[in-house]
């Protein structure tokens, strides 16, 4: 799954740690999601999108060519 | 006093500390059963049984504390633990049965003691956790 978390985070001047604390996961998990090594669960994806005041499809989009 | 509002990081740190205490108590009580039976109260079976029951109690406490710690992990950390535990279980089963076969057929000159298997299990779990963490993070 592709995502725009790194860009959105930079726009809000947030660190990975800030986002991790706000979402309730570890910084390593945010890093893995940003690097697209790990797809988050739906509740986590909704929480991340909610923090940026965006609908989930504006943050994540499915890439059928990816793993 | 911990509540649901206590930050996750702090709750995990406290849980990890509890796990360290339970593990230490379990290891010490294990040593007490063996050393006590041999050196301290030789021949007094009721003391050995009592020490063994205490050892089981600490062991159970350690397992439950570990389960609580797992429940405080996030989804990626759980995935890493799940994969590592699965691999460790499978490898230990294969290695354990293989080791036993080597002992039965006398292909190894020493006895297949449980200690070797526990050591193997520990190394496997640490290695799998390290590799999986590197893979995702």
N, CA and C atoms of all chains as a GROMACS GRO file, in nm:
protein
  612
    1UNK      N    1   0.084  -0.118   0.000
    1UNK     CA    2   0.000   0.000   0.000
    1UNK      C    3   0.089   0.125   0.000
    2UNK      N    4   0.060   0.216  -0.093
    2UNK     CA    5   0.135   0.343  -0.099
    2UNK      C    6   0.075   0.439   0.003
    3UNK      N    7   0.156   0.532   0.051
    3UNK     CA    8   0.101   0.634   0.142
    3UNK      C    9   0.179   0.765   0.133
    4UNK      N   10   0.115   0.872   0.185
    4UNK     CA   11   0.176   1.005   0.181
    4UNK      C   12   0.213   1.054   0.321
    5UNK      N   13   0.233   0.962   0.411
    5UNK     CA   14   0.254   1.002   0.552
    5UNK      C   15   0.376   1.093   0.569
    6UNK      N   16   0.487   1.058   0.502
    6UNK     CA   17   0.610   1.137   0.520
    6UNK      C   18   0.587   1.283   0.480
    7UNK      N   19   0.518   1.303   0.365
    7UNK     CA   20   0.491   1.439   0.316
    7UNK      C   21   0.398   1.513   0.412
    8UNK      N   22   0.290   1.445   0.452
    8UNK     CA   23   0.192   1.508   0.542
    8UNK      C   24   0.254   1.542   0.677
    9UNK      N   25   0.341   1.455   0.722
    9UNK     CA   26   0.409   1.477   0.849
    9UNK      C   27   0.501   1.599   0.840
   10UNK      N   28   0.571   1.608   0.727
   10UNK     CA   29   0.662   1.722   0.706
   10UNK      C   30   0.582   1.853   0.702
   11UNK      N   31   0.467   1.850   0.637
   11UNK     CA   32   0.382   1.971   0.628
   11UNK      C   33   0.338   2.018   0.766
   12UNK      N   34   0.312   1.921   0.855
   12UNK     CA   35   0.267   1.955   0.991
   12UNK      C   36   0.384   1.970   1.088
   13UNK      N   37   0.506   1.956   1.034
   13UNK     CA   38   0.626   1.968   1.118
   13UNK      C   39   0.626   1.868   1.235
   14UNK      N   40   0.588   1.747   1.204
   14UNK     CA   41   0.583   1.643   1.307
   14UNK      C   42   0.698   1.546   1.288
   15UNK      N   43   0.750   1.494   1.398
   15UNK     CA   44   0.850   1.388   1.387
   15UNK      C   45   0.777   1.253   1.385
   16UNK      N   46   0.851   1.150   1.352
   16UNK     CA   47   0.791   1.015   1.356
   16UNK      C   48   0.746   0.981   1.498
   17UNK      N   49   0.824   1.028   1.595
   17UNK     CA   50   0.790   1.003   1.735
   17UNK      C   51   0.660   1.072   1.775
   18UNK      N   52   0.642   1.198   1.728
   18UNK     CA   53   0.518   1.271   1.759
   18UNK      C   54   0.397   1.195   1.704
   19UNK      N   55   0.411   1.153   1.578
   19UNK     CA   56   0.300   1.082   1.514
   19UNK      C   57   0.272   0.949   1.585
   20UNK      N   58   0.382   0.880   1.618
   20UNK     CA   59   0.367   0.750   1.688
   20UNK      C   60   0.292   0.768   1.820
   21UNK      N   61   0.330   0.870   1.897
   21UNK     CA   62   0.262   0.896   2.026
   21UNK      C   63   0.115   0.928   2.005
   22UNK      N   64   0.085   1.008   1.901
   22UNK     CA   65  -0.053   1.048   1.875
   22UNK      C   66  -0.139   0.929   1.830
   23UNK      N   67  -0.077   0.837   1.756
   23UNK     CA   68  -0.152   0.722   1.702
   23UNK      C   69  -0.156   0.607   1.804
   24UNK      N   70  -0.055   0.603   1.892
   24UNK     CA   71  -0.051   0.496   1.992
   24UNK      C   72   0.024   0.373   1.942
   25UNK      N   73   0.125   0.395   1.856
   25UNK     CA   74   0.211   0.285   1.813
   25UNK      C   75   0.357   0.328   1.836
   26UNK      N   76   0.452   0.238   1.807
   26UNK     CA   77   0.592   0.273   1.827
   26UNK      C   78   0.645   0.354   1.708
   27UNK      N   79   0.757   0.424   1.731
   27UNK     CA   80   0.818   0.503   1.622
   27UNK      C   81   0.863   0.411   1.509
   28UNK      N   82   0.910   0.291   1.545
   28UNK     CA   83   0.955   0.195   1.444
   28UNK      C   84   0.840   0.154   1.353
   29UNK      N   85   0.720   0.146   1.409
   29UNK     CA   86   0.603   0.108   1.328
   29UNK      C   87   0.570   0.219   1.228
   30UNK      N   88   0.576   0.343   1.273
   30UNK     CA   89   0.551   0.456   1.180
   30UNK      C   90   0.656   0.453   1.069
   31UNK      N   91   0.781   0.430   1.106
   31UNK     CA   92   0.890   0.423   1.009
   31UNK      C   93   0.864   0.312   0.906
   32UNK      N   94   0.822   0.194   0.954
   32UNK     CA   95   0.795   0.082   0.864
   32UNK      C   96   0.677   0.112   0.770
   33UNK      N   97   0.575   0.182   0.822
   33UNK     CA   98   0.460   0.218   0.738
   33UNK      C   99   0.504   0.319   0.632
   34UNK      N  100   0.581   0.419   0.674
   34UNK     CA  101   0.630   0.521   0.579
   34UNK      C  102   0.713   0.460   0.467
   35UNK      N  103   0.796   0.364   0.505
   35UNK     CA  104   0.883   0.299   0.406
   35UNK      C  105   0.808   0.193   0.326
   36UNK      N  106   0.678   0.177   0.355
   36UNK     CA  107   0.591   0.081   0.288
   36UNK      C  108   0.639  -0.063   0.302
   37UNK      N  109   0.700  -0.090   0.417
   37UNK     CA  110   0.742  -0.226   0.447
   37UNK      C  111   0.633  -0.299   0.524
   38UNK      N  112   0.540  -0.221   0.578
   38UNK     CA  113   0.434  -0.279   0.660
   38UNK      C  114   0.302  -0.204   0.636
   39UNK      N  115   0.196  -0.279   0.611
   39UNK     CA  116   0.063  -0.218   0.591
   39UNK      C  117  -0.010  -0.212   0.725
   40UNK      N  118  -0.053  -0.093   0.767
   40UNK     CA  119  -0.120  -0.083   0.897
   40UNK      C  120  -0.259  -0.145   0.892
   41UNK      N  121  -0.312  -0.173   1.012
   41UNK     CA  122  -0.450  -0.222   1.020
   41UNK      C  123  -0.544  -0.106   0.986
   42UNK      N  124  -0.671  -0.138   0.959
   42UNK     CA  125  -0.768  -0.032   0.926
   42UNK      C  126  -0.783   0.071   1.039
   43UNK      N  127  -0.799   0.026   1.166
   43UNK     CA  128  -0.811   0.128   1.273
   43UNK      C  129  -0.691   0.222   1.278
   44UNK      N  130  -0.570   0.168   1.262
   44UNK     CA  131  -0.450   0.254   1.265
   44UNK      C  132  -0.449   0.348   1.145
   45UNK      N  133  -0.485   0.297   1.028
   45UNK     CA  134  -0.490   0.381   0.908
   45UNK      C  135  -0.591   0.494   0.925
   46UNK      N  136  -0.707   0.462   0.983
   46UNK     CA  137  -0.809   0.566   1.007
   46UNK      C  138  -0.759   0.669   1.107
   47UNK      N  139  -0.688   0.622   1.211
   47UNK     CA  140  -0.637   0.715   1.313
   47UNK      C  141  -0.534   0.810   1.251
   48UNK      N  142  -0.447   0.755   1.164
   48UNK     CA  143  -0.345   0.838   1.099
   48UNK      C  144  -0.413   0.942   1.009
   49UNK      N  145  -0.507   0.897   0.927
   49UNK     CA  146  -0.578   0.989   0.837
   49UNK      C  147  -0.652   1.096   0.918
   50UNK      N  148  -0.714   1.055   1.028
   50UNK     CA  149  -0.788   1.147   1.114
   50UNK      C  150  -0.699   1.255   1.172
   51UNK      N  151  -0.574   1.218   1.205
   51UNK     CA  152  -0.481   1.316   1.261
   51UNK      C  153  -0.447   1.427   1.161
   52UNK      N  154  -0.449   1.392   1.033
   52UNK     CA  155  -0.419   1.490   0.928
   52UNK      C  156  -0.548   1.554   0.873
   53UNK      N  157  -0.661   1.523   0.937
   53UNK     CA  158  -0.793   1.573   0.892
   53UNK      C  159  -0.819   1.541   0.745
   54UNK      N  160  -0.784   1.422   0.706
   54UNK     CA  161  -0.804   1.381   0.566
   54UNK      C  162  -0.880   1.249   0.562
   55UNK      N  163  -0.952   1.223   0.453
   55UNK     CA  164  -1.012   1.090   0.439
   55UNK      C  165  -0.901   0.987   0.414
   56UNK      N  166  -0.929   0.864   0.449
   56UNK     CA  167  -0.825   0.760   0.443
   56UNK      C  168  -0.766   0.745   0.301
   57UNK      N  169  -0.852   0.766   0.198
   57UNK     CA  170  -0.802   0.747   0.060
   57UNK      C  171  -0.709   0.860   0.016
   58UNK      N  172  -0.706   0.969   0.094
   58UNK     CA  173  -0.612   1.077   0.061
   58UNK      C  174  -0.475   1.050   0.121
   59UNK      N  175  -0.467   0.954   0.211
   59UNK     CA  176  -0.339   0.921   0.275
   59UNK      C  177  -0.284   0.788   0.221
   60UNK      N  178  -0.373   0.691   0.208
   60UNK     CA  179  -0.330   0.558   0.160
   60UNK      C  180  -0.397   0.525   0.027
   61UNK      N  181  -0.324   0.463  -0.061
   61UNK     CA  182  -0.391   0.406  -0.178
   61UNK      C  183  -0.329   0.271  -0.215
   62UNK      N  184  -0.416   0.184  -0.259
   62UNK     CA  185  -0.375   0.047  -0.287
   62UNK      C  186  -0.301   0.039  -0.420
   63UNK      N  187  -0.185  -0.026  -0.416
   63UNK     CA  188  -0.107  -0.046  -0.537
   63UNK      C  189  -0.108  -0.196  -0.569
   64UNK      N  190  -0.184  -0.237  -0.671
   64UNK     CA  191  -0.194  -0.381  -0.700
   64UNK      C  192  -0.062  -0.444  -0.743
   65UNK      N  193   0.035  -0.362  -0.786
   65UNK     CA  194   0.164  -0.417  -0.830
   65UNK      C  195   0.259  -0.445  -0.714
   66UNK      N  196   0.221  -0.395  -0.595
   66UNK     CA  197   0.308  -0.412  -0.479
   66UNK      C  198   0.273  -0.542  -0.407
   67UNK      N  199   0.378  -0.620  -0.368
   67UNK     CA  200   0.371  -0.743  -0.292
   67UNK      C  201   0.233  -0.789  -0.264
   68UNK      N  202   0.036   0.427   4.048
   68UNK     CA  203  -0.078   0.340   4.009
   68UNK      C  204  -0.108   0.358   3.860
   69UNK      N  205  -0.114   0.247   3.787
   69UNK     CA  206  -0.138   0.255   3.643
   69UNK      C  207  -0.286   0.259   3.611
   70UNK      N  208  -0.324   0.344   3.516
   70UNK     CA  209  -0.462   0.346   3.468
   70UNK      C  210  -0.458   0.333   3.316
   71UNK      N  211  -0.578   0.332   3.254
   71UNK     CA  212  -0.582   0.323   3.108
   71UNK      C  213  -0.522   0.447   3.043
   72UNK      N  214  -0.516   0.557   3.121
   72UNK     CA  215  -0.461   0.681   3.065
   72UNK      C  216  -0.309   0.692   3.077
   73UNK      N  217  -0.248   0.600   3.151
   73UNK     CA  218  -0.102   0.601   3.162
   73UNK      C  219  -0.042   0.581   3.023
   74UNK      N  220   0.058   0.663   2.984
   74UNK     CA  221   0.115   0.648   2.850
   74UNK      C  222   0.162   0.505   2.824
   75UNK      N  223   0.142   0.462   2.699
   75UNK     CA  224   0.174   0.324   2.660
   75UNK      C  225   0.321   0.290   2.689
   76UNK      N  226   0.410   0.386   2.659
   76UNK     CA  227   0.554   0.362   2.679
   76UNK      C  228   0.584   0.329   2.824
   77UNK      N  229   0.520   0.404   2.915
   77UNK     CA  230   0.543   0.384   3.058
   77UNK      C  231   0.485   0.251   3.104
   78UNK      N  232   0.365   0.218   3.051
   78UNK     CA  233   0.302   0.090   3.087
   78UNK      C  234   0.388  -0.027   3.042
   79UNK      N  235   0.447  -0.012   2.922
   79UNK     CA  236   0.533  -0.120   2.871
   79UNK      C  237   0.661  -0.133   2.954
   80UNK      N  238   0.716  -0.018   2.991
   80UNK     CA  239   0.838  -0.018   3.072
   80UNK      C  240   0.812  -0.087   3.206
   81UNK      N  241   0.699  -0.053   3.268
   81UNK     CA  242   0.663  -0.114   3.397
   81UNK      C  243   0.640  -0.263   3.382
   82UNK      N  244   0.575  -0.303   3.272
   82UNK     CA  245   0.547  -0.444   3.248
   82UNK      C  246   0.676  -0.522   3.226
   83UNK      N  247   0.770  -0.458   3.155
   83UNK     CA  248   0.900  -0.520   3.129
   83UNK      C  249   0.975  -0.540   3.261
   84UNK      N  250   0.964  -0.440   3.350
   84UNK     CA  251   1.028  -0.450   3.481
   84UNK      C  252   0.967  -0.566   3.560
   85UNK      N  253   0.832  -0.575   3.555
   85UNK     CA  254   0.765  -0.685   3.626
   85UNK      C  255   0.811  -0.821   3.571
   86UNK      N  256   0.824  -0.828   3.438
   86UNK     CA  257   0.868  -0.953   3.375
   86UNK      C  258   1.008  -0.990   3.423
   87UNK      N  259   1.096  -0.891   3.434
   87UNK     CA  260   1.233  -0.916   3.481
   87UNK      C  261   1.229  -0.972   3.623
   88UNK      N  262   1.144  -0.915   3.708
   88UNK     CA  263   1.134  -0.961   3.848
   88UNK      C  264   1.082  -1.104   3.854
   89UNK      N  265   0.971  -1.132   3.781
   89UNK     CA  266   0.914  -1.268   3.780
   89UNK      C  267   1.015  -1.370   3.727
   90UNK      N  268   1.088  -1.331   3.621
   90UNK     CA  269   1.186  -1.424   3.561
   90UNK      C  270   1.298  -1.454   3.660
   91UNK      N  271   1.345  -1.348   3.728
   91UNK     CA  272   1.452  -1.365   3.826
   91UNK      C  273   1.404  -1.458   3.939
   92UNK      N  274   1.281  -1.436   3.986
   92UNK     CA  275   1.227  -1.519   4.094
   92UNK      C  276   1.213  -1.665   4.049
   93UNK      N  277   1.172  -1.682   3.923
   93UNK     CA  278   1.157  -1.817   3.869
   93UNK      C  279   1.292  -1.890   3.864
   94UNK      N  280   1.394  -1.819   3.811
   94UNK     CA  281   1.528  -1.878   3.799
   94UNK      C  282   1.584  -1.911   3.937
   95UNK      N  283   1.570  -1.816   4.031
   95UNK     CA  284   1.623  -1.838   4.166
   95UNK      C  285   1.551  -1.955   4.236
   96UNK      N  286   1.418  -1.962   4.217
   96UNK     CA  287   1.343  -2.070   4.282
   96UNK      C  288   1.378  -2.205   4.219
   97UNK      N  289   1.408  -2.203   4.090
   97UNK     CA  290   1.452  -2.326   4.020
   97UNK      C  291   1.584  -2.375   4.083
   98UNK      N  292   1.675  -2.280   4.102
   98UNK     CA  293   1.804  -2.313   4.163
   98UNK      C  294   1.784  -2.363   4.306
   99UNK      N  295   1.689  -2.301   4.376
   99UNK     CA  296   1.663  -2.341   4.515
   99UNK      C  297   1.613  -2.485   4.524
  100UNK      N  298   1.524  -2.523   4.430
  100UNK     CA  299   1.472  -2.660   4.430
  100UNK      C  300   1.588  -2.760   4.416
  101UNK      N  301   1.674  -2.734   4.319
  101UNK     CA  302   1.783  -2.830   4.290
  101UNK      C  303   1.891  -2.826   4.400
  102UNK      N  304   1.938  -2.705   4.431
  102UNK     CA  305   2.044  -2.692   4.532
  102UNK      C  306   1.993  -2.733   4.669
  103UNK      N  307   1.872  -2.687   4.702
  103UNK     CA  308   1.814  -2.720   4.832
  103UNK      C  309   1.796  -2.869   4.850
  104UNK      N  310   1.747  -2.936   4.748
  104UNK     CA  311   1.725  -3.082   4.752
  104UNK      C  312   1.857  -3.156   4.773
  105UNK      N  313   1.963  -3.105   4.708
  105UNK     CA  314   2.092  -3.174   4.716
  105UNK      C  315   2.170  -3.139   4.842
  106UNK      N  316   2.171  -3.010   4.876
  106UNK     CA  317   2.263  -2.963   4.981
  106UNK      C  318   2.198  -2.917   5.112
  107UNK      N  319   2.080  -2.853   5.102
  107UNK     CA  320   2.026  -2.788   5.222
  107UNK      C  321   1.936  -2.878   5.308
  108UNK      N  322   1.847  -2.949   5.243
  108UNK     CA  323   1.751  -3.029   5.322
  108UNK      C  324   1.741  -3.173   5.268
  109UNK      N  325   1.853  -3.230   5.233
  109UNK     CA  326   1.855  -3.366   5.176
  109UNK      C  327   1.769  -3.463   5.257
  110UNK      N  328   1.679  -3.531   5.186
  110UNK     CA  329   1.596  -3.633   5.252
  110UNK      C  330   1.460  -3.580   5.297
  111UNK      N  331   1.441  -3.449   5.304
  111UNK     CA  332   1.312  -3.394   5.348
  111UNK      C  333   1.228  -3.360   5.224
  112UNK      N  334   1.154  -3.460   5.180
  112UNK     CA  335   1.081  -3.449   5.053
  112UNK      C  336   0.978  -3.336   5.053
  113UNK      N  337   0.914  -3.312   5.169
  113UNK     CA  338   0.809  -3.209   5.173
  113UNK      C  339   0.865  -3.070   5.143
  114UNK      N  340   0.992  -3.048   5.182
  114UNK     CA  341   1.055  -2.918   5.152
  114UNK      C  342   1.082  -2.904   5.002
  115UNK      N  343   1.123  -3.014   4.940
  115UNK     CA  344   1.148  -3.014   4.796
  115UNK      C  345   1.017  -2.988   4.721
  116UNK      N  346   0.910  -3.056   4.766
  116UNK     CA  347   0.779  -3.037   4.702
  116UNK      C  348   0.733  -2.893   4.718
  117UNK      N  349   0.750  -2.836   4.838
  117UNK     CA  350   0.710  -2.697   4.863
  117UNK      C  351   0.787  -2.602   4.771
  118UNK      N  352   0.920  -2.623   4.762
  118UNK     CA  353   1.002  -2.536   4.678
  118UNK      C  354   0.961  -2.549   4.531
  119UNK      N  355   0.925  -2.673   4.493
  119UNK     CA  356   0.882  -2.697   4.356
  119UNK      C  357   0.750  -2.625   4.324
  120UNK      N  358   0.657  -2.629   4.421
  120UNK     CA  359   0.528  -2.559   4.402
  120UNK      C  360   0.552  -2.408   4.389
  121UNK      N  361   0.642  -2.356   4.470
  121UNK     CA  362   0.677  -2.212   4.462
  121UNK      C  363   0.737  -2.181   4.325
  122UNK      N  364   0.823  -2.271   4.278
  122UNK     CA  365   0.886  -2.255   4.145
  122UNK      C  366   0.780  -2.252   4.035
  123UNK      N  367   0.680  -2.343   4.044
  123UNK     CA  368   0.571  -2.345   3.946
  123UNK      C  369   0.491  -2.216   3.950
  124UNK      N  370   0.467  -2.165   4.071
  124UNK     CA  371   0.392  -2.040   4.089
  124UNK      C  372   0.465  -1.925   4.020
  125UNK      N  373   0.596  -1.914   4.044
  125UNK     CA  374   0.674  -1.806   3.980
  125UNK      C  375   0.678  -1.824   3.827
  126UNK      N  376   0.685  -1.948   3.784
  126UNK     CA  377   0.686  -1.976   3.639
  126UNK      C  378   0.556  -1.931   3.574
  127UNK      N  379   0.445  -1.962   3.641
  127UNK     CA  380   0.314  -1.922   3.589
  127UNK      C  381   0.301  -1.769   3.587
  128UNK      N  382   0.349  -1.707   3.694
  128UNK     CA  383   0.347  -1.559   3.702
  128UNK      C  384   0.427  -1.498   3.588
  129UNK      N  385   0.544  -1.559   3.558
  129UNK     CA  386   0.629  -1.509   3.450
  129UNK      C  387   0.556  -1.519   3.315
  130UNK      N  388   0.490  -1.632   3.291
  130UNK     CA  389   0.419  -1.652   3.164
  130UNK      C  390   0.305  -1.551   3.150
  131UNK      N  391   0.229  -1.532   3.256
  131UNK     CA  392   0.115  -1.438   3.250
  131UNK      C  393   0.164  -1.294   3.231
  132UNK      N  394   0.275  -1.260   3.296
  132UNK     CA  395   0.331  -1.126   3.280
  132UNK      C  396   0.379  -1.106   3.136
  133UNK      N  397   0.438  -1.210   3.078
  133UNK     CA  398   0.483  -1.203   2.939
  133UNK      C  399   0.364  -1.183   2.845
  134UNK      N  400   0.256  -1.256   2.874
  134UNK     CA  401   0.134  -1.239   2.792
  134UNK      C  402   0.083  -1.096   2.801
  135UNK      N  403   0.083  -1.039   2.921
  135UNK     CA  404   0.038  -0.900   2.937
  135UNK      C  405   0.127  -0.804   2.860
  136UNK      N  406   0.257  -0.833   2.859
  136UNK     CA  407   0.350  -0.748   2.784
  136UNK      C  408   0.318  -0.755   2.634
  137UNK      N  409   0.289  -0.877   2.585
  137UNK     CA  410   0.254  -0.894   2.443
  137UNK      C  411   0.130  -0.812   2.408
  138UNK      N  412   0.036  -0.805   2.503
  138UNK     CA  413  -0.088  -0.729   2.478
  138UNK      C  414  -0.064  -0.579   2.473
  139UNK      N  415   0.052  -0.534   2.520
  139UNK     CA  416   0.083  -0.391   2.515
  139UNK      C  417   0.161  -0.354   2.389
  140UNK      N  418   0.195  -0.454   2.307
  140UNK     CA  419   0.270  -0.426   2.184
  140UNK      C  420   0.176  -0.375   2.076
  141UNK      N  421   0.231  -0.300   1.980
  141UNK     CA  422   0.147  -0.256   1.868
  141UNK      C  423   0.146  -0.364   1.759
  142UNK      N  424   0.074  -0.337   1.650
  142UNK     CA  425   0.050  -0.442   1.551
  142UNK      C  426   0.177  -0.493   1.482
  143UNK      N  427   0.272  -0.406   1.454
  143UNK     CA  428   0.395  -0.451   1.388
  143UNK      C  429   0.480  -0.532   1.485
  144UNK      N  430   0.490  -0.484   1.609
  144UNK     CA  431   0.569  -0.557   1.709
  144UNK      C  432   0.509  -0.696   1.734
  145UNK      N  433   0.374  -0.703   1.734
  145UNK     CA  434   0.309  -0.834   1.752
  145UNK      C  435   0.339  -0.926   1.635
  146UNK      N  436   0.338  -0.869   1.514
  146UNK     CA  437   0.367  -0.948   1.394
  146UNK      C  438   0.509  -1.005   1.403
  147UNK      N  439   0.603  -0.921   1.446
  147UNK     CA  440   0.742  -0.965   1.460
  147UNK      C  441   0.751  -1.078   1.563
  148UNK      N  442   0.684  -1.058   1.678
  148UNK     CA  443   0.687  -1.160   1.783
  148UNK      C  444   0.620  -1.289   1.736
  149UNK      N  445   0.507  -1.274   1.667
  149UNK     CA  446   0.431  -1.389   1.618
  149UNK      C  447   0.516  -1.474   1.523
  150UNK      N  448   0.581  -1.407   1.427
  150UNK     CA  449   0.666  -1.478   1.331
  150UNK      C  450   0.785  -1.544   1.401
  151UNK      N  451   0.845  -1.470   1.495
  151UNK     CA  452   0.963  -1.523   1.566
  151UNK      C  453   0.924  -1.644   1.650
  152UNK      N  454   0.809  -1.635   1.719
  152UNK     CA  455   0.766  -1.747   1.802
  152UNK      C  456   0.731  -1.868   1.716
  153UNK      N  457   0.666  -1.845   1.603
  153UNK     CA  458   0.630  -1.954   1.511
  153UNK      C  459   0.754  -2.026   1.461
  154UNK      N  460   0.853  -1.948   1.418
  154UNK     CA  461   0.978  -2.008   1.368
  154UNK      C  462   1.050  -2.082   1.480
  155UNK      N  463   1.054  -2.021   1.598
  155UNK     CA  464   1.122  -2.084   1.712
  155UNK      C  465   1.055  -2.216   1.748
  156UNK      N  466   0.923  -2.216   1.752
  156UNK     CA  467   0.849  -2.339   1.785
  156UNK      C  468   0.880  -2.449   1.684
  157UNK      N  469   0.873  -2.415   1.555
  157UNK     CA  470   0.898  -2.513   1.449
  157UNK      C  471   1.040  -2.566   1.452
  158UNK      N  472   1.136  -2.473   1.463
  158UNK     CA  473   1.277  -2.514   1.464
  158UNK      C  474   1.310  -2.598   1.587
  159UNK      N  475   1.250  -2.561   1.701
  159UNK     CA  476   1.277  -2.636   1.825
  159UNK      C  477   1.220  -2.777   1.815
  160UNK      N  478   1.103  -2.789   1.753
  160UNK     CA  479   1.042  -2.921   1.736
  160UNK      C  480   1.132  -3.009   1.649
  161UNK      N  481   1.174  -2.953   1.534
  161UNK     CA  482   1.259  -3.029   1.442
  161UNK      C  483   1.393  -3.063   1.510
  162UNK      N  484   1.454  -2.962   1.572
  162UNK     CA  485   1.584  -2.985   1.638
  162UNK      C  486   1.570  -3.083   1.755
  163UNK      N  487   1.462  -3.070   1.831
  163UNK     CA  488   1.440  -3.156   1.948
  163UNK      C  489   1.426  -3.301   1.908
  164UNK      N  490   1.342  -3.327   1.809
  164UNK     CA  491   1.321  -3.465   1.763
  164UNK      C  492   1.451  -3.518   1.700
  165UNK      N  493   1.516  -3.434   1.621
  165UNK     CA  494   1.643  -3.473   1.557
  165UNK      C  495   1.749  -3.508   1.661
  166UNK      N  496   1.757  -3.425   1.765
  166UNK     CA  497   1.855  -3.445   1.872
  166UNK      C  498   1.828  -3.578   1.943
  167UNK      N  499   1.700  -3.605   1.966
  167UNK     CA  500   1.661  -3.729   2.033
  167UNK      C  501   1.700  -3.850   1.947
  168UNK      N  502   1.678  -3.838   1.816
  168UNK     CA  503   1.714  -3.947   1.724
  168UNK      C  504   1.866  -3.970   1.727
  169UNK      N  505   1.942  -3.860   1.729
  169UNK     CA  506   2.089  -3.873   1.736
  169UNK      C  507   2.132  -3.946   1.862
  170UNK      N  508   2.061  -3.917   1.973
  170UNK     CA  509   2.093  -3.981   2.101
  170UNK      C  510   2.058  -4.131   2.098
  171UNK      N  511   1.936  -4.160   2.047
  171UNK     CA  512   1.889  -4.300   2.043
  171UNK      C  513   1.981  -4.386   1.956
  172UNK      N  514   2.025  -4.329   1.843
  172UNK     CA  515   2.108  -4.406   1.750
  172UNK      C  516   2.257  -4.399   1.785
  173UNK      N  517   2.286  -4.330   1.898
  173UNK     CA  518   2.425  -4.315   1.945
  173UNK      C  519   2.518  -4.246   1.845
  174UNK      N  520   2.459  -4.157   1.767
  174UNK     CA  521   2.542  -4.080   1.673
  174UNK      C  522   2.614  -3.964   1.743
  175UNK      N  523   2.567  -3.933   1.864
  175UNK     CA  524   2.638  -3.835   1.947
  175UNK      C  525   2.684  -3.905   2.074
  176UNK      N  526   2.805  -3.871   2.122
  176UNK     CA  527   2.860  -3.944   2.238
  176UNK      C  528   2.802  -3.897   2.372
  177UNK      N  529   2.719  -3.794   2.374
  177UNK     CA  530   2.664  -3.744   2.502
  177UNK      C  531   2.511  -3.760   2.503
  178UNK      N  532   2.452  -3.738   2.622
  178UNK     CA  533   2.306  -3.751   2.636
  178UNK      C  534   2.235  -3.626   2.583
  179UNK      N  535   2.119  -3.646   2.521
  179UNK     CA  536   2.039  -3.533   2.471
  179UNK      C  537   1.962  -3.472   2.589
  180UNK      N  538   2.025  -3.378   2.657
  180UNK     CA  539   1.961  -3.317   2.775
  180UNK      C  540   1.872  -3.201   2.734
  181UNK      N  541   1.768  -3.177   2.815
  181UNK     CA  542   1.671  -3.072   2.786
  181UNK      C  543   1.737  -2.932   2.782
  182UNK      N  544   1.844  -2.916   2.859
  182UNK     CA  545   1.913  -2.787   2.867
  182UNK      C  546   1.961  -2.738   2.730
  183UNK      N  547   2.010  -2.833   2.647
  183UNK     CA  548   2.058  -2.795   2.513
  183UNK      C  549   1.943  -2.739   2.430
  184UNK      N  550   1.828  -2.803   2.446
  184UNK     CA  551   1.711  -2.762   2.368
  184UNK      C  552   1.662  -2.622   2.410
  185UNK      N  553   1.666  -2.596   2.540
  185UNK     CA  554   1.625  -2.464   2.590
  185UNK      C  555   1.722  -2.357   2.541
  186UNK      N  556   1.850  -2.392   2.541
  186UNK     CA  557   1.953  -2.300   2.491
  186UNK      C  558   1.930  -2.271   2.342
  187UNK      N  559   1.903  -2.376   2.266
  187UNK     CA  560   1.875  -2.364   2.122
  187UNK      C  561   1.753  -2.274   2.099
  188UNK      N  562   1.649  -2.299   2.181
  188UNK     CA  563   1.524  -2.223   2.171
  188UNK      C  564   1.551  -2.073   2.195
  189UNK      N  565   1.629  -2.045   2.297
  189UNK     CA  566   1.662  -1.906   2.330
  189UNK      C  567   1.737  -1.837   2.217
  190UNK      N  568   1.839  -1.906   2.163
  190UNK     CA  569   1.916  -1.848   2.052
  190UNK      C  570   1.826  -1.824   1.930
  191UNK      N  571   1.741  -1.924   1.900
  191UNK     CA  572   1.649  -1.913   1.786
  191UNK      C  573   1.558  -1.792   1.800
  192UNK      N  574   1.499  -1.777   1.918
  192UNK     CA  575   1.404  -1.669   1.943
  192UNK      C  576   1.473  -1.532   1.929
  193UNK      N  577   1.593  -1.520   1.987
  193UNK     CA  578   1.667  -1.394   1.978
  193UNK      C  579   1.704  -1.365   1.832
  194UNK      N  580   1.756  -1.467   1.761
  194UNK     CA  581   1.797  -1.448   1.622
  194UNK      C  582   1.676  -1.412   1.534
  195UNK      N  583   1.565  -1.483   1.550
  195UNK     CA  584   1.445  -1.456   1.468
  195UNK      C  585   1.390  -1.317   1.496
  196UNK      N  586   1.388  -1.276   1.622
  196UNK     CA  587   1.337  -1.143   1.657
  196UNK      C  588   1.427  -1.036   1.596
  197UNK      N  589   1.558  -1.058   1.602
  197UNK     CA  590   1.654  -0.961   1.547
  197UNK      C  591   1.638  -0.950   1.395
  198UNK      N  592   1.629  -1.066   1.328
  198UNK     CA  593   1.616  -1.066   1.181
  198UNK      C  594   1.484  -1.001   1.139
  199UNK      N  595   1.374  -1.037   1.206
  199UNK     CA  596   1.243  -0.980   1.170
  199UNK      C  597   1.237  -0.829   1.197
  200UNK      N  598   1.301  -0.786   1.306
  200UNK     CA  599   1.303  -0.643   1.336
  200UNK      C  600   1.380  -0.568   1.227
  201UNK      N  601   1.493  -0.624   1.184
  201UNK     CA  602   1.573  -0.563   1.076
  201UNK      C  603   1.491  -0.559   0.946
  202UNK      N  604   1.413  -0.663   0.923
  202UNK     CA  605   1.335  -0.674   0.800
  202UNK      C  606   1.230  -0.564   0.788
  203UNK      N  607   1.166  -0.532   0.898
  203UNK     CA  608   1.056  -0.436   0.894
  203UNK      C  609   1.099  -0.294   0.931
  204UNK      N  610   1.201  -0.281   1.014
  204UNK     CA  611   1.232  -0.146   1.066
  204UNK      C  612   1.361  -0.089   1.005
   0.00000   0.00000   0.00000
